[in-house]
Amino acid sequence: MHWFLNIQHAREIIEQWRIEYNTERPHSSLDYMTPSEFVAQLNEKITAGSLQNTNLQVVHTMG
């Protein structure tokens, strides 16, 4: 839990959490990879052409 001093402080804390969540914390639903590792692996498969016949949908968010 955090107490925010102002909106800028809240944005900074939330951004730090988002970066940690996506780059440092493995997720069991992603075979214990971080989201960043999962996306990198997915991009490699797409580049290699091994995902041509799947129903996988990738959403990229800015941040």
C-alpha positions as CSV (number, residue, x, y, z in Angstrom):
1,M,0.0,0.0,0.0
2,H,1.3,3.5,-0.8
3,W,0.3,6.9,0.3
4,F,0.7,9.3,-2.6
5,L,1.8,12.9,-2.0
6,N,0.3,14.2,-5.3
7,I,-0.6,13.0,-8.7
8,Q,2.9,13.1,-10.0
9,H,4.1,11.0,-7.1
10,A,1.4,8.4,-7.9
11,R,2.4,8.3,-11.5
12,E,6.0,7.7,-10.6
13,I,5.2,4.8,-8.2
14,I,2.7,3.2,-10.6
15,E,5.2,3.4,-13.4
16,Q,7.9,1.8,-11.3
17,W,5.5,-1.0,-10.4
18,R,4.5,-1.5,-14.1
19,I,8.1,-1.8,-15.1
20,E,8.9,-4.3,-12.4
21,Y,5.7,-6.3,-13.2
22,N,6.6,-6.6,-16.8
23,T,10.4,-7.1,-16.6
24,E,11.2,-8.8,-13.3
25,R,8.3,-10.9,-12.1
26,P,7.7,-14.3,-13.7
27,H,4.1,-15.3,-14.3
28,S,3.0,-18.9,-14.0
29,S,0.5,-18.3,-16.9
30,L,3.5,-17.5,-19.1
31,D,5.5,-20.6,-18.2
32,Y,7.3,-18.6,-15.5
33,M,8.6,-16.1,-17.9
34,T,8.3,-12.3,-17.4
35,P,5.9,-10.6,-19.9
36,S,8.9,-9.0,-21.6
37,E,10.6,-12.4,-22.0
38,F,7.3,-13.9,-23.3
39,V,6.9,-11.1,-25.9
40,A,10.5,-11.5,-27.0
41,Q,10.1,-15.2,-27.5
42,L,6.8,-14.7,-29.3
43,N,8.5,-12.1,-31.7
44,E,11.3,-14.7,-32.4
45,K,8.6,-17.3,-33.4
46,I,6.8,-14.7,-35.5
47,T,10.0,-13.7,-37.3
48,A,10.9,-17.4,-37.9
49,G,7.4,-17.9,-39.4
50,S,6.5,-20.7,-36.9
51,L,3.2,-19.0,-35.8
52,Q,1.5,-18.8,-39.2
53,N,-1.5,-21.1,-38.4
54,T,-2.5,-20.0,-34.9
55,N,-5.3,-18.0,-33.5
56,L,-2.9,-16.0,-31.3
57,Q,-3.7,-12.3,-31.0
58,V,-0.9,-10.0,-29.7
59,V,-1.7,-6.6,-28.3
60,H,1.0,-4.1,-27.9
61,T,0.6,-1.3,-25.4
62,M,2.7,1.8,-25.3
63,G,4.6,2.6,-22.1
